[in-house]
């Protein structure tokens, strides 16, 4: 898996959990103190984010960090 695939798959998984938690991009952005377009960029695989942001996303979505990287399900 190359870097672009990793970013895209992470974005798909992020969107999956966001929708499962019934959050809009705006609501999730508010929870982690970023702009809504930042969440959109992540979900489209256009943003390479830090581990700190991944941690904040996991906390906001109430999932373990590893669940954001489980691309099999």
C-alpha positions in Angstrom: 0.0 0.0 0.0 1.5 3.3 -1.0 1.1 6.6 0.9 -1.8 7.8 -1.3 -3.7 4.5 -0.7 -3.1 4.9 3.0 -4.5 8.4 3.1 -7.5 7.5 1.0 -8.3 4.4 3.1 -7.9 6.3 6.3 -10.3 9.0 5.0 -12.8 6.3 4.0 -12.6 4.8 7.5 -12.9 8.2 9.2 -16.1 8.9 7.2 -17.4 5.5 8.1 -17.0 6.2 11.8 -18.3 9.8 11.5 -21.5 8.6 9.8 -21.8 5.8 12.3 -21.7 8.3 15.1 -24.2 10.5 13.1 -21.9 13.5 13.0 -21.6 16.0 10.2 -18.2 17.2 9.1 -19.0 20.4 10.8 -19.8 18.7 14.1 -16.7 16.6 14.0 -14.6 19.6 13.1 -16.0 21.5 16.1 -15.1 18.6 18.4 -11.5 18.7 17.4 -11.2 22.4 16.9 -10.5 22.5 13.1 -12.3 23.9 10.1 -14.9 21.7 8.4 -13.0 21.7 5.1 -10.1 20.1 7.0 -12.3 17.1 7.8 -13.4 17.0 4.1 -9.8 17.0 3.0 -9.0 14.1 5.3 -12.0 12.1 4.1 -11.0 12.6 0.5 -7.4 11.5 1.2 -6.0 14.9 0.4 -4.5 15.7 3.8 -1.6 14.1 5.6 -2.4 14.6 9.3 -0.4 14.3 12.5 -0.7 11.6 15.1 -2.1 14.2 17.5 -4.9 14.9 15.1 -5.5 11.2 14.7 -5.8 10.9 18.5 -8.2 13.8 18.7 -10.3 12.2 15.9 -10.4 8.9 17.7 -11.4 10.6 21.0 -14.1 12.6 19.3 -15.5 9.5 17.6 -15.1 7.4 20.8 -13.1 4.7 19.0 -9.6 3.3 19.6 -7.0 4.7 17.2 -6.4 1.3 15.7 -10.1 1.2 14.5 -9.3 4.1 12.2 -6.7 1.9 10.5 -8.7 -1.3 10.3 -9.3 -1.2 6.5 -10.5 -4.8 6.3 -14.1 -4.1 7.5 
